[in-house]
Amino acid sequence: MKKSAQLWYLVLLIPTFIESIDHKLPTVSLGPLTIGRLGFIIVGILMLFQYPNQSKDSNIYKGLMIMLLGNIIAGIVNNEMDSVSRTIAFSLLMTGALGMTTFFATPIGRNALMVFFISSFIYWVKYMFDRIFSGGSINAYSALFIEGDAINHHFVGMNISIAGLFTSIYFFYKNNNMKIWGYFGIGIAAIACFLSESRSNTLFTLSGLLLLLVIQRKNISRQVFILLPFLIVAYLAVDNLLQESDALSQRFDINDTEYQERTTGMRFDMIYAAFNQLVQHPIGKGFRNIYVNIDGRNLNIHNQYLSFIIGGGIISLIGVIIWLRQVILGMFSYLSFGMFRLKNDSFYVAIAISTFIFHVTLLTLEFSTLLLFFIISLAILSETKIKEEQRKMRYESSLK
């Protein structure tokens, strides 16, 4: 692709990048779509017309479209035309995500991703620290949320986690070795998630770090030596924060089994209710009718996959399985032996880990902003690159 074309596409995508950082930032809507979403769809479809063979065998895309087909069928059967129209809009965005893989693989696309994730990381860490450390004391994020002075901690934590992992790996992971500043960046992300009182996002960020260590296992002793001083400092900082904040100490006190059961037990109730809905409505209920009844209250399921399955029934369940199977296989490709060229490429390692952690995070929240399609595009790009590398490896093996 010519550099001039890449620049024109980048200009069209500026609103997309801005909206993907925070969908509540000021934007312009053209009918049912914001200009960020419209630009994403237009550039993606143009890419598909120009490069029709790119990513054509993506199992992630196939699974997503099967899942959305289930939701369309359920909407029609249940006469939920609002659900049908919304699902069609999702289908256009998914198709845009497929085409966008071509742009993200270009030099300008790579640089745009770099700027995007740095900006997102700075934006959300600043958002968190401005609220936690205002007024000369450590404020409880949960109290700020109740008072309407902060947004849901899962949303903030997810953005910090994904952007922190990508940025740290992209800049400081070279030749299958992570530099100390990369661990520092991941540590900032984990502590910011900790301060947001999001146990899941803190755990997922640390899980991303663990995956990175497994990928580097040939140099594991060196990596542990580099990481050990940072872990000591992080432990002391966290211990101090726990002593200063009652909200944090209660949220992360694993010995308080009553509190832990009360705060996590509802999630298991929701999972049970979701599968009960699937049994009662095997065709699905439609994309806008995905609530479950818990203790007499209609609640969101707080699990994006289960929301899709409730909406589209058994067909969507099949689609979700195909989608997630490919995401998991992609991560295992990096964790297994081989794939040395990809393991030495910080860009693709950053994509693999950040997109995998994003998919894990979707187990704990419902998330349908533009960033969802943005990350799916990167997941498809990772899948495509892995398959390309596997073909190269088979060819090189046949020559021996």
Order of alpha helices (4+ residues) and beta strands (2+ residues): alpha-beta-beta-alpha-alpha-alpha-alpha-alpha-alpha-beta-beta-alpha-alpha-alpha-alpha-alpha-beta-beta-alpha-alpha-alpha-alpha
